[in-house]
Amino acid sequence: MTDHRTPATHQRAPATHQHTRTTDQRTLAAVTGALYLVTFATSIPALALKAPFLGGGGSLAAAQTAAVLEIMLAVACAGTAVAFYPIGRRYAPALALGFVASRITEAALVAVGVIALLAFTTVRAGLDADAPLPSTLDALAALHDGAFLVGPGLLPALNAALFGTLLIRHRLVPRIIPAAGLIGAPLLTFSALATIGGLVDQVSPVAGVLALPIALWEFAIGIWLLAKGVHVAPVDG
């Protein structure tokens, strides 16, 4: 059968496919960026709300609000990697899949911390106002702190190593952004290991300074992906 389509018709399909793929990548990148910003909007106020309560003060309502925020944090953590995976697998499937696994593990540890916090609130709500705090609460607080030390306290370093390497290797965003994450990864790892070794307090000025490059990287990549998306680079091979 003779093909009566004109050359222009033959050329239109690839162009349309490329446009659709670019649009899809733009949307996925924007979702990834928005979810990164959600992690900021939830984690910082949650820490401020729950810390006094875990220390024996604060209010039940504040702790419950922190738990809700951290459930949102867990969903956003996993969502960043899942949303970006269709883009990342085109360039570096192993790095993209590793990022998904690491981010979901972080989200799971956040969820463990939330469960410990909710158990803490339940036990403490049943106590008389002047009653001494039972040792059970110390155990729940320790479980919460441990989950957050290994989760949001350590795994963002692995996330940055995987995601930052993917982005910088294939020039999907300006190099300065993932470079901040790759610089911050060993600093955050050192901070977490120093905390485990008892050299640094989990919430302290030293830990805050060491975590700053990772925080800047995550905020910057969130803003960039939401506003600009990724550069649609050709896939090797």
C-alpha positions, 0 to 999 in steps of 0.5 A, spaced: 500 500 500 502 506 498 503 511 503 500 518 501 502 522 507 506 528 506 513 529 509 511 534 513 506 529 516 512 524 517 515 529 521 510 532 525 509 525 530 516 525 533 515 533 534 509 532 538 512 526 542 517 530 544 513 536 546 509 531 550 515 528 553 517 535 555 511 537 558 510 531 562 517 532 565 516 539 566 510 537 570 513 531 574 519 536 576 514 541 578 511 536 583 518 534 585 520 541 587 513 542 590 514 536 595 521 538 597 518 545 599 513 541 603 518 537 607 520 544 609 514 547 611 512 541 615 519 539 618 521 545 621 514 547 625 513 540 627 520 540 631 518 546 634 512 544 636 514 537 639 520 538 642 518 541 648 512 536 649 518 530 649 522 534 654 516 534 659 513 541 657 509 543 652 502 542 650 498 535 648 495 539 642 502 542 639 504 535 639 498 532 636 499 538 631 506 536 630 504 528 629 500 531 623 505 535 620 510 529 620 505 524 617 505 530 611 512 530 611 513 522 610 508 522 604 512 528 601 519 525 602 517 519 599 513 523 593 519 527 591 523 521 589 517 517 586 515 523 582 522 524 579 523 517 578 520 517 571 525 522 569 531 520 572 530 513 570 531 515 563 538 518 564 541 513 570 536 508 572 540 505 578 541 512 581 534 514 580 531 507 583 536 508 589 534 515 590 527 512 591 529 506 596 533 511 600 527 516 600 522 511 602 526 508 607 527 515 610 519 516 610 518 510 613 523 512 619 519 518 620 513 514 620 516 510 626 518 517 629 510 519 629 508 512 632 513 513 638 510 521 638 503 518 638 504 513 643 508 518 648 502 523 647 497 517 649 501 515 655 502 522 658 495 524 657 493 519 662 497 522 667 495 526 673 498 533 672 503 532 678 505 525 677 512 523 675 513 521 668 514 514 667 520 510 664 516 508 659 516 515 656 523 515 656 523 509 652 518 512 647 522 519 646 528 515 645 525 511 640 523 517 637 529 520 637 533 514 634 528 514 628 529 521 626 537 521 627 537 515 622 532 518 618 532 525 617 538 526 620 542 521 616 539 519 610 538 526 606 546 525 605 545 518 601 539 522 598 543 528 596 549 523 594 544 519 589 540 525 587 545 530 586 550 525 582 544 524 577 543 531 576 550 534 576 552 528 571 547 529 566 546 537 567 539 537 568 539 543 573 545 548 574 551 544 577 551 549 583 545 546 586 547 539 586 554 541 588 551 544 595 548 537 596 554 533 594 558 537 599 553 537 605 553 529 604 559 528 608 558 533 613 551 531 615 554 524 615 559 526 620 554 529 624 549 523 625 555 519 626 558 524 631 551 524 635 551 516 635 558 516 638 555 521 643 560 527 641 554 532 638 547 533 641 542 531 636 539 538 636 545 543 637 548 549 634 554 544 631 549 539 628 545 545 625 551 548 622 553 541 619 546 540 616 546 547 613 549 545 606 544 539 605 538 544 608 540 549 602 541 544 597 534 541 598 531 548 599 534 550 592 532 544 588 525 545 590 525 552 588 528 550 582 524 544 580 518 548 581 520 554 577 524 552 572 524 544 571 529 540 568 533 541 562 531 536 557 538 533 555 539 527 550 540 520 553 546 517 552 546 511 547 
